[in-house]
């Protein structure tokens, strides 16, 4: 049983910033996310796309924003359960909650903060008849450990950042990398497209466009794929097929938790973004209220107010006086201390 003060469901930007705001209040956080790495859409869908509306930051790549948020919260030592989806929730007699994932991992906390963005993300799967048979037998929708593909023959399908980035990374790991896309044009970052072009010329990536994987083959596991190109169907040997077509957001099991739902979003009040179930909050894109804007900076604001109410629930009757970090400094759970330099008091003669 993993115990914490605030259990955060969703490790996107809003969830990651909650770690920092909770840490200022001496509250410990643990995050659950169905994706294999923190960052939500910023990491999985557009890590190399710039974001322009973070206050005080003219522009920042989505992947770099994730790294910065992780660095900002690191001093408060958050825990992570990644690659698992929050499945069920049970309210205890003392008002706390036990949340169990689809893999059976149990988490216990007095506060649950749902920061799941647009919901749990499920991979968009290509329409290939027998693809379900080969899942975990050569077909992967996420790459958790690149070493799994060392000296293997890998076919990647897709035309966005994920397909390009993983093709580049695996070019130095796999025995053979083949990138398949239905069009000649790619939607990824220009430097990634240029890098793939360079690796193609060096013979380190097989690039087949416009083309499509139409069939999978193999007895006990994947042994090959059929690629349709220029009207021809060609059989390629493959140990792994990785279709990277993006993610489809769904509210998922959270929709069955007894929360008030409106248009696939969780209704909250605008005082502290608490749901109709006391102790369960919803922050970021997953919630809805009059005037709601689905912006990262709005999620940061909601997380800040939510943490104040969470503190009062966890510490009933205990008064907390808000202090500016410029004055109070920051004491990390890891023993670190950040504060402004002391002013020098000196008389002028």
Protein Blocks (a to p, Z undefined) as FASTA:
>chain_A
ZZdfbdcehjbfklmmmmmmmmmnopacddddfbfbehijmlmmmmmbccfkbghiabac
fklmmmmmmmmmmmnopaddehiacfbdcddfkopacdddfkopacddfbdcdfehnopc
dddddddfklmmmgoilpafbdfblmlmgoiacddedjbfklmmmmmmmmmmmmbdcddd
fbfbdcbdfklmmmmmmmmmnopaccddddddfbdcdfkbcfbdcddeehiacddddfbd
cddebjaddebjmlmnopaceehiacddfklopafbehiacehjlbccehiacdfklmmm
mmmmmmmmmmmmmmghiacddddfklnopadfkopacddddddddddZZ
